[in-house]
Amino acid sequence: MRRFASPVGILARLRSIPALGLVGVNLTIPHKEAAARLIKDLSGAARLLGAVNCVVNRRGALRGDNTDARGLERDLRDLGCELRGQFAIVIGAGGGAAASVLACVRLVRIGS
């Protein structure tokens, strides 16, 4: 499998999404941060985390989103995890760790 980690490579591939009529794509490392810098329309989570894992084609305009925090948040809710008054330890310092911290903060603010 070839990787296209350069900003030029990812830019060309992002531009091809509408041209190919794709509804959207999912991205992973090493493309998440580059996509966040290249896509103008970002969700709040993508902007906050500086990473895009989902690109949606909206009539030729690309929207970047990051679903990592929402996914963990939903899983923790489904498991009945109550985080208020608790400690959460996140091991790591990458994008997954940042999304985990965001999920925990949301659960504490909103409640689980």
FENVEN-V431406 format. One record per run of one state. SS is the DSSP state (~ for helix, > for strand, _ for the rest). FROM is the first residue (numbers start at 0). TO is the last residue. If there is no record, write none. Layout:
BEGIN
SS:FROM:TO
SS:FROM:TO
END
This chain:
BEGIN
_:0:5
~:6:18
_:19:22
>:23:25
_:26:30
~:31:37
_:38:39
>:40:41
_:42:42
~:43:48
_:49:52
>:53:57
_:58:59
>:60:64
_:65:66
~:67:77
_:78:93
~:94:109
_:110:111
END
